[in-house]
Amino acid sequence: MNPQNKTSTDFILLGLFPGFKYPNLLILTVLLIYTVAFAGNSILLLLIWLDSRLHTPMYFLLTQLSIIDLAYISSTVPKTVTNYFTGKKSISYLACASQMFFFLTLGLAECILLTLMAYDRYVAVCNPLRYTVLMSPRVCLQMAVAAWTGAVLAALVHTVYPMHFPVCGSREISHYFCEMPAILRMSCVDTSVYEMVKFVSTIIFLLVPFVLILASYVLIFLTVLRMNSRNGKKKALATCSSHLTVVSLYFGQAIFIYMTPSSSHTPEQDQIGAVLGTIVTPMLNPIIYSLRNKEVVGALQRCTGRCCGEEQPLLLQCCSQKRASLSLQATHSQF
């Protein structure tokens, strides 16, 4: 055991798959994924902001998802890459706690947000006549505030509690960031009570949302089967299939990591799950929602001037429309 571990409160991050034979290739791959994820989510946010046709409740929630993905991948990857190139593996107690808090906040917010997105699709398909009332801008804003508030409060509990457990022996974390299972694995006291608290929280924030999402889509598919319009069926299934793909990716790895005791899976399995949730999923989300969504593809074409054979770029027109819309809102507010 390192003598410094007896007095130092710093932790040692061993990095992403420390036993991997080709670390350079691994880091370059992570950097490539980070670049694609950052660019994809940024472009999606820009398109939704510029194109007034995307100013709907579904795309408001999708905006929140893109913000979460940007923050999610940025909370872990830059530190991992910096540690690799500088050779510095230590992370302070406060930085570790902060990283865990932001990671949990973003993860819990995404769970709630994916449930709200399923509810949005349920109302749009199964109760379209009341959609503008049930999913009004005010309701959407209240949903977003509730999701972030609930996530922050739950993350605070699950950061303060495990970080107060005493650590015996080595303070090495076999991970590329400070994650709850890795911290619990180093503790030298009985954590069974907290494991039960974690299990209950997992049911509330993972299992219940997952069941609600599945129930929403069962009702949606039953409604779609009764539709007479083939175009209506295709549009509903295309939109919902994109969301289901994201839900499957995210909830699959989260349930595996957090609904089982920390001692039941290895650090390598924890890392695989974390990579899928914090690196791969943020990259895939904008790709899934753009390539499989004609409205987003259409907005991209309109803003790049390739729609309907137009030669002149329409990005300036999009910006002009946005400025005109803001000006009109300001004029109305004066009256």
N, C-alpha and C positions, 0 to 999 in steps of 0.2 A: 504494500500500500504506500502511496505517495505521502510523506510526512506533511506536505503542505495541505493535504485534504483535511487534516485534523483542525486546522485553524481557518483556512480559507472558506469563504461562503460562495465562491465562484463554482460553476459547474463546467465540465469539459464535454463539449459536443464532439462525438467521434465522427460525425459527418454522415453523408449519404452512402449507405452500403459500404462500410469501411473495408470489408474483405473483397470488394470487387477488383478484378485484375486490371481493368482499364479505367482508372479514375478520370483521366483526361477526356476520354470519349463520353463518359457519364456526365461530366460537368458541361461539356459542349452540347450534349443532348438536352440537358436541363435548361441551358441558356437559350437554345433554339425554341424550346417549348414556351419558355417565359416570354420571348420576343413575340411569338405567334399569339399567345394569350393576351398580352398587353395590347398589341396592335388590333386584334380582333374585337376585344371588348371596347376599346377606345373608338373604333370605327362604328361599332353598333350604337354606342352612346351618341356619337356625333350625328348619325343618320336619324335616330329617333328625335333628337333635338331640332334638326334642320327641317325634316319633312313633317308638315302639319297633318298628313294622312295617318301618321303613326302616333298621333297624340290621343291615344285611347287607353283605357284602364289596363289592358293586357300589356301594352308596351311600357306603360308606367311601371308596372311590376317587373317587367324585363329589364328596365333601366336599373332598378334596385338590385337585381340579380347580377348585372354586369359590374356595378359598383362593388358588390361583395366579392366577385371573382377577382377584380383588380386588386382589392385590398388583401384578399386571401393569399394569392400567389406572391404578392409583394411583401407579405409578413414573414415569409420563410426563405424564398429563393435568394434574394440579395445577400442576406446574412450567410447562407450556405456557400454561395460562390465567393464571397469576400473571405470567409474563413479558409476556403481551399487555396486561394491564390496567395494569401498572406501567411498561411501556416498557423494562424492564431485560432485556437479551438476553444478558448475559454469564453464563458458568458457569465456576467454578474448575476447575482441572485435577483436583483430588481429587474434586469433586462429579461431574465428567464420568466419571471412572473408576468411581466408585461406582454411578452410574446405569447404565453399561454392564454392570458386574458383576451387578447385580440383574436387569437386563433379560435377560441371557444365562442366568443361573441359572434364572429363571422359565420362559424359553422351552425350555431343555433339559429341565427337570423335566416340563414339559407333554408334550414328545415321549415321554419314558419312560413317563409316566403313561397317556397314550392307548394305548400298546402294552400296558401291564398291564391296562387296561380291556378291550381286545380279547381278551386271554388269559382274563380273567374270564368274558366272554361265551362264549368257546370251550368252557371247562370246563363252564359251566352248561348249554349246549345239547348238546354232543357227549359229555360224560362226567358226567352229572348225579349218578350214584351215588357218585362220588368228590369231589363238589364241596365238601362240608364238610371234607374232609381237605386237598385241594389249595388251598382258599381259606379256611383257618381264620383266626381273628383274629390269631394269631401270624404266620402267613405274610403276611397283608395288611400288618401293621405292618412286617415286614422289607422288603416291597416298597416301601413308602413311604419308609423310611429309605434304602434303596439308591438310589431315584430322586433324592432330595434330595442325597445325598452325591455321587453321580456328577455331578449337575448343578453343584454348587458347585465341585468340583475342575476340571471342564472349563471352567467360566466363568472361574475364576481364571486359567487358562492363557491364555484368549482375551481377557482384559482386560489382563494385565501385558504380554504380548507386543506387541500393536499400540500400546499407550499409550507404549511406549518408542521408537517410531519418531520421528525428528526431523521437525518441521513447518516447511516453508519457505513464505514468503509469508504470505498472509492466513490467519488462524485462524478464519475464518468457516465454520460448519457449515451447509450447506443442508439443514437438518432441524429437527424440533421437539424432538429429544433426541439424546444422544450414542450413536450406533450405529456398530458396527464398520466397515461399508462407507464411511460418511462420514468416519471418522477415517483410514482407509487412503487415501482419495482425496486427503487433504491432505498425505500424506507425500512427502518429496522423495528418498527412497531406494528402491532396488529391493525390492519386497515379494513377489517371485515365490515365494520359499521359504516365506514365511508363507501365501501364497495356496494353496500345495500342502498345508500343514498344515491350513489351514481346510477345504480340499476333502476331505481324509481324515476330519477330524472330522465334516464334514457327512454323509459316507457312514455313519459309525458312529451318529450321533445323529439323522439324518433319513431317509436312504435305507433302512438296515436296519430301523428300526422301521416305516417305511411298508410295506416288503415283508412283514414279519411280520404286520402288521395285515391286509393284503390276503389273505395266506395263511389267517389265522384265519377271515376272513369267507367265503372260498371254502369252507372245510370246514364252517362253520356253515350256509351256504345249502344245501350238499349234504345235510347232516343234516336240515334243515328240510323239504326236498323229500320226504324219506322218511317224514315224520311222517304219521300217520293222522288225528290230531286237528286240525280246522280252527282251534279256539281256540288250541291250542298253536303252530300256525304263525303266527297273527296276533300273538300275544304276543311270540314270538321275533323276528319281523321288525320289529315296532314298536320294541322295545328296541334292536335292532341298527341300524336305520335312523337313529335319533337319534345314535348314536355315529359312524356313517359320515358323517353330515352335518358333524359337528364336525371329524372327521379331514380331510375334503376341504377345508374352509375353512382349517384351520391349516396342514396340510402343503403345500397348494398355494402359498401365499404364501412360506412358509419355504424351500421348495426353489428357488423362483425367485430369491430374494435371496441365499441362501448357497451354492447349488451352482453359481453362475456367477461369473466374476471381477467384482470391483467396477467395473472399467472398462467392462464390457459393458452396464451399464444406467445410466440417468440418475438424478440425485437425485430427480426427480419420481416415477420408477418406484419408487425405494426408499421414498419417503414413502407411496405408494399401498399397497405391500405392508405397510409398518409399520402403517398405519392399519387395514388389514384384520386384522392379527394382534394388535395391542395395544389397539385401541379397539372395533372392530366385533365381533370374535369373543367377547370377554368379555361383551358385551351379549347376543349370540345364544345362548350356551351355556345359561344358565338357562332361556331361553324354549324352546329346543329340547327340553331335558330335562324341562321341566314340562308344556308343552302336549301333547307327544307321549307322555307317560308317565302312565298311569292311576293308578299308585301314588302319584306325587307330587301329582297333582290330588286324589286321594282324601284324602291327608294334609292338604292345604290346606283341603278342605271340612270335614274332621273338626275342624280347629283353628279354623275360623271359624263352625261351627255350622250350615252349610248342607247337611249330608249327611242324606239320608233325611227331609227336611222338618223337621228339628229346629229349634226356634226359639231355644233357649238356646245361646249360644256355648260351644264345647267347649275353648277355649284353656286355661281353668282346669283342666279335666279332664286335658288333655294334660300340663300342668305337674304335676298331682297324681300322674299315672301315672309321670312321670319321677322325682318325689321318692320315690314308693313303691319304684320299681325301684332307686334309689340306696340307699335304706334297707335293702332286702333284700340287696343286695350287701354292705353294711357288716356286716349281721348274719351272713352266711355267712363273711365274712373273720375274724370274731371266733372262729369255731369252727375 
